[in-house]
Amino acid sequence: MAAKLKKGDKVIVLAGKDKGKTGEITQVMPKTGKAIVDGVNIAIRHQRQTQNSQGGRIPKAQPIDLSNLAIVDKNGKPTRVGFKMDGDKKVRFAKTTGDVIDA
Protein backbone atom coordinates (compact mmCIF):
# COMPACT_ATOMS: atom_id res chain seq x y z
CA MET A 1 0.00 0.00 0.00
CA ALA A 2 1.26 3.49 -0.83
CA ALA A 3 2.39 5.67 2.06
CA LYS A 4 -0.19 8.35 2.82
CA LEU A 5 2.07 10.10 5.35
CA LYS A 6 5.70 10.89 4.55
CA LYS A 7 8.76 12.36 6.22
CA GLY A 8 8.44 16.15 6.46
CA ASP A 9 4.62 16.20 6.56
CA LYS A 10 3.00 18.45 9.18
CA VAL A 11 0.56 16.30 11.14
CA ILE A 12 -1.85 16.53 14.08
CA VAL A 13 -2.38 13.81 16.69
CA LEU A 14 -5.97 12.46 16.75
CA ALA A 15 -5.83 10.19 19.81
CA GLY A 16 -3.79 9.47 22.92
CA LYS A 17 -2.11 11.58 25.60
CA ASP A 18 -0.86 14.12 23.04
CA LYS A 19 -4.23 14.58 21.28
CA GLY A 20 -4.39 17.92 19.45
CA LYS A 21 -0.63 18.50 19.29
CA THR A 22 0.99 19.17 15.93
CA GLY A 23 4.47 18.43 14.66
CA GLU A 24 6.56 17.36 11.71
CA ILE A 25 7.26 13.72 10.87
CA THR A 26 10.97 12.98 11.23
CA GLN A 27 10.84 9.25 10.49
CA VAL A 28 8.30 6.76 9.12
CA MET A 29 8.45 3.03 9.83
CA PRO A 30 6.12 1.35 7.29
CA LYS A 31 6.77 -2.21 8.52
CA THR A 32 5.45 -1.42 12.00
CA GLY A 33 2.95 1.25 10.85
CA LYS A 34 4.43 3.92 13.11
CA ALA A 35 6.06 7.32 12.78
CA ILE A 36 8.21 9.58 14.95
CA VAL A 37 6.85 13.13 15.22
CA ASP A 38 8.85 16.07 16.61
CA GLY A 39 7.64 17.11 20.07
CA VAL A 40 4.98 14.40 20.36
CA ASN A 41 4.94 11.27 22.56
CA ILE A 42 8.04 12.33 24.49
CA ALA A 43 9.58 9.92 27.03
CA ILE A 44 12.59 10.40 29.31
CA ARG A 45 15.44 8.04 28.50
CA HIS A 46 18.48 7.61 30.76
CA GLN A 47 21.76 8.01 28.89
CA ARG A 48 25.10 6.81 30.20
CA GLN A 49 27.92 9.31 29.94
CA THR A 50 30.54 8.54 27.28
CA GLN A 51 33.63 10.31 25.97
CA ASN A 52 31.57 11.91 23.23
CA SER A 53 28.31 12.74 24.99
CA GLN A 54 27.03 14.04 28.28
CA GLY A 55 24.94 11.56 30.29
CA GLY A 56 21.67 12.25 32.06
CA ARG A 57 17.94 12.13 31.46
CA ILE A 58 17.32 12.82 27.77
CA PRO A 59 13.81 13.52 26.40
CA LYS A 60 13.25 11.42 23.28
CA ALA A 61 10.30 11.22 20.86
CA GLN A 62 8.79 7.73 20.75
CA PRO A 63 6.95 6.20 17.76
CA ILE A 64 3.23 6.84 17.41
CA ASP A 65 0.80 4.78 15.33
CA LEU A 66 0.02 6.15 11.85
CA SER A 67 -3.71 5.65 12.48
CA ASN A 68 -3.53 8.29 15.23
CA LEU A 69 -2.09 10.93 12.87
CA ALA A 70 -3.75 13.15 10.27
CA ILE A 71 -2.08 15.55 7.87
CA VAL A 72 -2.76 19.27 8.40
CA ASP A 73 -4.21 21.12 5.40
CA LYS A 74 -3.55 24.77 4.53
CA ASN A 75 -6.37 25.91 6.88
CA GLY A 76 -4.72 24.17 9.85
CA LYS A 77 -7.38 21.45 10.08
CA PRO A 78 -6.82 17.68 10.02
CA THR A 79 -7.65 15.96 6.76
CA ARG A 80 -7.49 12.51 5.25
CA VAL A 81 -5.23 11.79 2.30
CA GLY A 82 -6.29 10.36 -1.04
CA PHE A 83 -4.53 9.56 -4.30
CA LYS A 84 -5.43 10.69 -7.81
CA MET A 85 -3.78 10.81 -11.19
CA ASP A 86 -2.54 14.25 -12.27
CA GLY A 87 -1.78 13.68 -15.94
CA ASP A 88 0.48 10.63 -15.85
CA LYS A 89 1.67 11.22 -12.27
CA LYS A 90 0.09 9.84 -9.09
CA VAL A 91 -0.27 12.57 -6.44
CA ARG A 92 -1.60 12.86 -2.89
CA PHE A 93 -4.49 15.23 -2.21
CA ALA A 94 -6.37 16.51 0.83
CA LYS A 95 -9.86 15.00 1.03
CA THR A 96 -11.39 18.08 2.71
CA THR A 97 -10.22 20.71 0.21
CA GLY A 98 -9.16 18.65 -2.80
CA ASP A 99 -5.80 20.43 -2.94
CA VAL A 100 -2.73 18.52 -4.13
CA ILE A 101 -0.33 17.96 -1.21
CA ASP A 102 2.84 17.25 -3.17
CA ALA A 103 3.18 18.38 -6.77
HELIX and SHEET records of a PDB file:
HELIX    1   1 LEU A   66  ASN A   68  5                                   3    
SHEET    1   A 6 ILE A  64  ASP A  65  0                                        
SHEET    2   A 6 LYS A  34  VAL A  37 -1                                        
SHEET    3   A 6 THR A  22  MET A  29 -1                                        
SHEET    4   A 6 LYS A  10  VAL A  13 -1                                        
SHEET    5   A 6 LEU A  69  VAL A  72 -1                                        
SHEET    6   A 6 PRO A  78  THR A  79 -1                                        
SHEET    1   B 2 ILE A  42  GLN A  47  0                                        
SHEET    2   B 2 GLY A  56  ALA A  61 -1                                        
SHEET    1   C 2 VAL A  81  ASP A  86  0                                        
SHEET    2   C 2 LYS A  89  ALA A  94 -1                                        
END                                                                             
